[in-house]
Amino acid sequence: MVFSSNIFLFAFLPLTLLFYFLSPKKLATKNVKNSILLIASLLFYAWGEMHYLGLLLFSITANYFFGILIHKKSRNFFITIAIIFNLALLGYFKYSNFLIENLNQLFSLQITNKKISLPIGISFFTFHAISYLIDIYRRKCRPQKNIFNLALYIAFFPQLIAGPIVRYNFIEKYLTKRSHNFFATTYGIRRFIIGLGKKVIIANPLGEFADVIFSSPLTEINSPLAWAGLVCYTLQIYFDFSGYSDMAVGLARMFGFKFPENFNYPYISRSIKEFWRRWHMSLSAWFRDYVYIPLGGNRVSIARQYFNLVLVFFLCGLWHGASWNFIIWGMFHGIFLVFERLKIGQIFLDFMPKIMQNFYAIFVVMIGWVFFRSPDLTHSIGFLKTMFSGNEIAAISNDVARLMRSHFIWMSFVLALIGFSPLMKKLMQKFSKNRIFMLSFDAVLIAILVLSLTRLSAATHNPFIYFQF
């Protein structure tokens, strides 16, 4: 089940809100509200992954006992076993196929590949569990004694499928005591509608065009079309994922929780270092705190720091998917992060005016997206060649021509160019106390909601990129 689906918007969410807010306040201290959210979260997961619901519950139960053992017993032993358990679970379901395929190809073996399907959200709920256990090990938090509260932390439906990755010590207080008020609820609704609009009105139409370009034979697209497809994908993946994060933050606020922000206008960055401070911030912070710093962080030699950076982004790429494309994408970013730390890289960035630094960062990011979006390395290399070759084609395909004539795609493109900068955020901050402005803003949100629901009812293009991770 996805947030931008009719079953979620017209059935699951209204019923969950109804049961949640109708539960007696006097019973709230007895975890009734938490129980409602947990049941709803398990139903949410079971809707699309019924056969893997047991896996999720098994992971929650195991990590509940690991947390207690790490706190009370041999800390070093049990944290090691717990991390191995979680990584083995992730590795089996996410990387077995990739490993077997490469072993067969490299050593001419014939190992049977059962083609294990990937449980939705396994990368996210595994990282939630690992951060919980490591924070107990580091004495940053105490283990959760109520297994149902821990289950809610790991399985809470707004962040279960695609994040943001919420630290346990960030959300712990909300599991036992949280307040509900009109302003928080209305903020959550507004934030959810903004995210829904990003996803349905901007990301989906641009994604439709990007999909046609990237799925076309390379002999049928020229350099301008390749660049147009890449620009659309660059905008799609941002509005798709940041829109989903907005919806997650909004949903959490409706139920009295506060989630950390996951995006901070990454496409206005002036370096790759800044980009990763603004893009998927919860994941960047996770790798920094649980991988980079334990490897030595900035306390080791310069050469070791550079090696650690590339290693961390190798793992970041691998986390996104079991393919060489994702690995190369991650290492590509790691290499540029090293370059920006070198003296020549610092001189290169300082020499350029700010606008050129922007162009440099977005250019590097877009080249990386080619590997992220392409189905394999052969297609990635061929697509890059097409982008810079200036080749000619006999005629544009009917699908491409049809989409290029679509007024909705052009409208989405214009909205994307406005929305990837903090312009609207600054206007909101400036006029937030102006009643007329806020009424106008709410009217626009109603229009966004109506248009989004209309698009969804028409069964338009509605994928979600980060579900594959």
N, C-alpha and C positions, 0 to 999 in steps of 0.2 A: 504494500500500500504506500502510495506517495502522497505528500501534502497537496499536490496539484492534481487531485483526482476527484471525480464526483462522489465516489463512495466515502472518501475522507471528509470532504467539505459538507456534504448533505446528510451524512449518517453518523460516521464515527465521531467527528469533533463535536457536533451538537449534542449527541447522547452523552458523551464523556463529560462535557461541561455541565449538562443538566444533572447527571448523577452526582458529580463532584460538588456543585454548589447547593444541591438540595440535601446533601448529607448534613445532619444536625451538627451545629457548632460544638455542642457539648461533647460529642463523640469524636471530635477532631483530634483530641489528645490521645485517643485510643487507636490512632493510626487508621481510622476509617477512610479518611481522604487519601492517605497513602495507599491503602488497599485498593481503592477505586482506580487510582492511577496505575498501580502495578498490574491489575487485571487488564485494564485498557491497553497497557504497553505490551503485555504478552499476546493479547488478541491482535494488536497492530502487527506484531512480528509474525504471528501464526498465519495471518491473512495471506502473506506471500511466501512464507517459509515454514509451513506446518511441520514438514519432515525434519526441520532443523531446530524446532523449538526445544526439543530435548537437549540438543547440544548447548544452546544458550543457558538452559537451567543447570546443566552439568557444570558449565564453566562458572556460573555464579556460585553454586554450592561448593565447588572445590576451592575457589578463591576466598570464600567466607572462612573456611577452616584454615587455609594457608595464612590468612591475616591474623587469626588468633594464635597460631603456632609461631609465626614470626615474632609476635609481640612477647610471648611467654617462654619460648623454648630457645633452641640453638638458632640464633638469628641468621648467621651466615649460611648455615646448612639449608634451612627452610626457604630463605629467599632465593637461593640458587635453584632448589627443586621447583619452587613456584614459577620462576621465570622460565625455566626449561619446559615446564608443563604448558605454560601459555604459548610460548614460541613454537613448541612442537604441535600444539593444536592448530595454530595459525599456519605453520609450515605444511602440515599434512593436507589441509583443505585448500590452501592457496598456491602452494609451490610444488606439490607432488607431480602434477602433469608436466610442468615446465622442466623440472629436474630430470624426469624420466625421458622426455623428448630429447634433451641435450645429451644425456648419457648415451642413449641409443645412437644418436647422430655422431657423437665424438668417438665412441669406441666400437661402433658397428655392432651394438648389442640388439637384442630383441626382447627387452623387458616389456611385459604386458602393461599397457596404459589403460586404466579403467575409466579415465576421464571423469575425475571427481568434480562435482559441481561446487561452486563457491557459495557458501552461506552468506546471505546479504548482511552487511554490517560487521562481519567478523573482525576486520582490521580495526574498527572503531571500538567495539566492546572489549577486544583483547587489550588494546592500549589503555582503555579506562581501567581495566583490572590490574595491569602491570604498574601503572602510576599509583594506584591505591596501595598496592603491596610495598612498593619501594618507599612511599611516604611513611608507611608504618615502620619499615626498617630504619628509616632515617629519623624516627621519632618526631615527625612533623604532624602526625595524627595518631589517634588510637583506633584499634580495629572496631568496626561496627558490630555490636553484639546482637542486633536484631537483623536476622538474615533477610527479612522482607524489606527492610530499609536499604540494605546493600543491594538487593535485587532491583529496587527502584532506581538507585543511583546508576547501576550498569545498564538497565533495560528501559529507562525512562524514554518514552517514544519520541519526544522532540529531537533527542540527540542520538538515538540508538542506531539509526541507519547511516547517517552521514555527518555526525558531529554537530557542533564543535566538540572537541575533546575537552571535557570538563573535569578538572581535578577534584578529587574527593574532598580535600580540605577546603575547597572553594564553595562546595555545595552542601557540606555536612550540616551546617546550621539550619538549612532550609528543609532538611529531612525530618526534623523534629519540631521546628517552630517557624512559621512563616505567616505573614499577614496578607490580607486581601483587601484592596480598596478600589474605588471607582477609577482613580487616575492610573493605577498600575494596570488594571484590566483594559482600559481604553488605549493605553500605550501599547499593550500587547496586541490588541486588535489592529491598531494602525500599522504596527511593525509587520504583522503577518500579511496584511493587504499589500504593503509595499513589496515584501518578498514575493508574494504571489504574482504581482504585476511584473516584477523583474523577470520571473521565470516564464510566465505565460505570454506576456506582451512583447518582451524584448528577446529573451534567450531562445525561445522555441522557434520563432520565425527565422532568426539569424542562423540557428542550428540547422534548420531545414535546408538553407542555401549551402552552408558549410558541408553538410552530409552529401549533398549532390556533387559538389566539387571533389571532395576527397574520395568518393566512391566511383567517380568517373575514370575510365581508362586514361592514363597520362597522355596518350596520343590524341585525346579529344579535348584537352584543355591547353590554353596557352599561358604565358606569363601573367598577363593582367587577371585572368580568371583564377589562377593559382593564388595570387596575392589577395584577390577579393575573397576567396574562400578562406584563406588564413586569417584575414582581418575579421571576417564574420565569426570564425571559430574563436579567435582571441576574445572577442566581445561576448560570445555565447558562453564560454566556460566561466567567465567572471560573473555574468549576471545569473547564470544557472546556479552556480555554487553559492555565491553571496546571497542570492535570492532565497535559496534553501536555508542558509544560515539565519537570514532575517526572519524567516518563518519559524525556525526553531527558537530563536530568542523571543519572538512574540508569543509563541505558544507557552514557553516556560513562564513568561511574565503573567500570562492569564491565570496560571495555576500557583502563582506566588513565588516562583523561583526566579533567580537572576543568573543568566548565562554570560560568560565573557564574550566580547566581540571577536569575530573571526576574520574580518576583513576591514581594511582601513584605506580604501582607494589606492590599491597597489599600482595601477597604471599611471599614477603621477610620480612614481619613483624616479630617482636620478641615478640609481645604481642597482646592481643585483642584490647587494647587501640590504639596501633599503626595501627593495621589492619583497624580500623574505621577512622583513619586519612588518609588512603590511598584508601579505598574502597568506591565507590559511594559518593565521597567527597561532592558533591553539596547537597545530601540528608542529610548527617551527619551534615553539616553546618546549614541546614535549621532547623533540630530538635534542634540543640544547640542554635541557635539564637532566635527561635520563640517558643520553648517549655521549654528546660532545663533552660536557663537563666531567663525567666519570672517566673519559679517555684522557683527561688532563686539562681540557679547556685551553685557556691562554696561559697556563702556568708552565707548560712544557716548551721545548725549543721551537723555534720558528718553523723548521722543517717538519717537525712532528705536528704542529698546528695545521700546516697545509695538508699533510696526509690525513689528519683527523677530519678536516673539512670535507675532503673528497670522499672519505669513507662514509661520513654521515649522510652525504647527499647520494651516494651509491645506495645506502639503506633506505633513504627517503624515496628514491626512484623505485626500488624493489617493493617497498610498502605499497606503492600505488598500483603495482601490477606485476604479474609473473611473466615478463617478456623483456627481451633485450632493448626494445624501444624505451621502456620506462627506466631501465637502468642507465642507458645512454643519456636520457633526458635529465636524470638526477645528477650524473657525473658532469654533464655539460654545465649545469648551474654551479656545481662544486668547483670546477676549474675556473669559472669566471669570478667566483668569490675569492679564490686564491689570487687570481690576477689583480683584483682590486686591492689586495693587501700588499702586493709587491710595490716597490718604489716606482717602477715604470707605470704601473696601473694607477697609482695615486697621482703621478704627474699627468698622465693621460686624462683623468677625470678633472683635475684642477685646471687644466689648460682650456677645457671646453666651457663655453657659456652654459648657463643652466638649461636652456631649451635644448641644446645639443646633448646634454647629459640625459635629459628625458628621452630623446630619440634613441640614444645608445641603449638605454635600459629596455625600452619597449621593443627595440629591434632584436636584442638578444633573447628576450622572453618569447617573442613570436617565432624565432628560429627554433627555440626549444619546443614550442607547441607543435611543430611539424612532427617531431618524434612522438610526442604525447598522443596526437590524434591519429597518426597513420597506423594501419594494421600490422605492418612489419617493417624491417629495416630497408628492404628493397624498395618498398613504396616510399619511405621517408627520403631516401637518397634521390629517387627519381623525381619526387615532388619538389625537392630543393633545386634540382637541375632545371626543372620546368620554370620555377620562379625566376631564375637568373639567366635563362637561355634566350628569351625573346623569340621563341619558336612560333610558327604560324600554324593555324588549323583551318580546315576547309570551311566549317560552319559550326556555330554553337548548337549544342543539343537542344531538343525541344524542352526538356525539363529545366535546363539552365535559363533558356529564353523566357519560359513561363514565369520563373521566379524573379527574374530581373524586371519583369513588367508588373510585379506585385507591389501595389501601393503600401500594403501592410508591412512588407519587409523593409521598404524605404523608410516608413515611419518608425519602425523598430530601430533601424540604424541611426536615425537622427536622435531618438530618445536615448540610445546607448551612448552616443557622443556627449550628450548632456549629462547623463547619469554616472559616468565613470569618474567624474571629478566631484569635489566636495561643494560645488556651487549651491545645490539645493539644500544641503546641510547648513551652510552659512546663512542662507535666507531664512531657514527655520529658526535658527538661533537668534537672528536679528529681529524677527517679527513674531516670535512665539507668544508674546504677551498681547499681540494685536488681535482682538476678537474677530474682526472682519477677515483678517488673513487666515486665522485658524478655521473659521467657518468655510472659507473658500477652499482651504486645504482638505477639509473633511469631505467637501463636495467632490473634489477631484478624486479622493480615495474611493468614494462610492462609485464614481464612474469607472475607476480602475477595476474595482471588484466586479461590477456588472460586465465590463468588457472581458475580463478574465474568465468569468463563468460562461459567458457566451462562447468564447473560443474553446473552452473545455467541452462544452455541450456539443459543439460541432465536431468533436473528435479530431482536433488538429494535432500536428506533430508535437508530441509531449514526452520526450525521453528525459532521463536524468543521468548526467555524466558520471557522477561520483558513486552511483549505486554499484558499479563494477569493482569498487575498491573495498 
